[in-house]
Amino acid sequence: MLQSGDMTPMEALRIATIYGAESIGYGADIGSIEAGKLADLVVLNSNPLENIKNSTDILYVMKNGELFEGATLDRVWPSAKKFPTPYWVREREELERLRK
């Protein structure tokens, strides 16, 4: 339940995007989806206006014109490409293999 002084999910999103971009001097280029602006974005599974915690329920990420799955970071567009296994996972797997 919101209390006096609490912000709504819409206000939190606006502060993190539009006002955030304006505060660092990039409001003309980023912070909202408009013609002529850069358009890296996140596609969510759940509505963050219902609960701000839904802003972490990521389905896709669009970055530099490429689309990635949120859960795996595998690229799905313009061509499919699996995200490489991070070095720390490879090192752990190698240590486990050596212990056997």
C-alpha positions in Angstrom: 0.0 0.0 0.0 1.3 3.4 -1.0 2.0 5.8 1.9 2.5 9.5 1.8 5.8 10.3 0.1 5.9 6.9 -1.8 6.1 7.0 -5.6 4.0 5.0 -7.9 5.5 2.5 -10.3 4.9 4.9 -13.2 6.8 7.7 -11.4 9.7 5.3 -10.6 9.9 4.2 -14.3 9.7 7.8 -15.5 12.6 8.8 -13.1 14.7 5.9 -14.2 14.2 6.6 -17.9 13.1 10.0 -19.1 14.3 12.0 -16.1 17.4 10.0 -15.8 18.4 10.7 -19.4 17.6 14.4 -19.0 19.6 14.7 -15.8 22.8 13.5 -17.6 22.2 15.7 -20.7 21.0 12.9 -23.0 17.2 13.6 -23.0 17.2 14.4 -26.7 18.8 11.0 -27.6 17.6 8.4 -25.0 15.1 7.9 -22.2 11.9 7.4 -24.2 10.8 5.7 -27.4 10.5 8.4 -30.1 11.4 8.9 -33.7 15.1 9.9 -34.0 16.1 8.6 -30.6 18.3 5.6 -29.9 16.1 2.6 -29.0 17.8 0.0 -26.8 14.9 -1.4 -24.8 13.6 -4.2 -22.6 10.5 -6.3 -23.3 8.9 -7.5 -20.0 6.8 -10.6 -19.3 4.8 -8.8 -16.6 3.4 -5.3 -16.2 5.6 -3.1 -14.1 2.7 -0.7 -13.5 1.0 -3.4 -11.5 4.1 -4.1 -9.4 7.5 -2.4 -9.9 9.2 -5.7 -9.2 7.9 -6.9 -12.5 10.5 -4.7 -14.1 13.0 -7.6 -13.5 10.8 -10.1 -15.4 12.7 -9.7 -18.7 11.6 -11.5 -21.8 13.8 -9.8 -24.4 16.5 -7.1 -24.6 17.0 -5.0 -27.7 20.5 -3.5 -27.9 22.2 -1.9 -30.9 19.6 -3.4 -33.3 20.0 -7.0 -32.0 17.4 -8.9 -30.0 18.4 -11.1 -27.1 16.5 -13.5 -24.8 16.4 -12.1 -21.3 16.9 -15.4 -19.5 19.9 -16.7 -21.6 21.3 -13.7 -23.4 21.2 -15.8 -26.6 20.8 -13.6 -29.7 17.5 -14.3 -31.5 17.6 -11.6 -34.2 18.9 -10.7 -36.8 20.4 -14.2 -36.6 20.4 -16.8 -33.8 23.6 -17.1 -31.8 24.1 -18.8 -28.5 25.6 -16.7 -25.7 29.1 -18.1 -24.9 29.6 -19.9 -21.6 31.2 -17.3 -19.2 34.8 -18.1 -18.3 33.9 -18.6 -14.6 31.5 -21.3 -15.5 34.1 -23.0 -17.8 36.7 -22.8 -15.0 34.3 -24.3 -12.5 33.4 -27.1 -14.9 37.0 -27.8 -15.6 37.8 -28.0 -11.8 34.9 -30.4 -11.3 36.1 -32.5 -14.2 39.6 -32.7 -12.7 38.3 -33.7 -9.3 36.7 -36.8 -10.7 
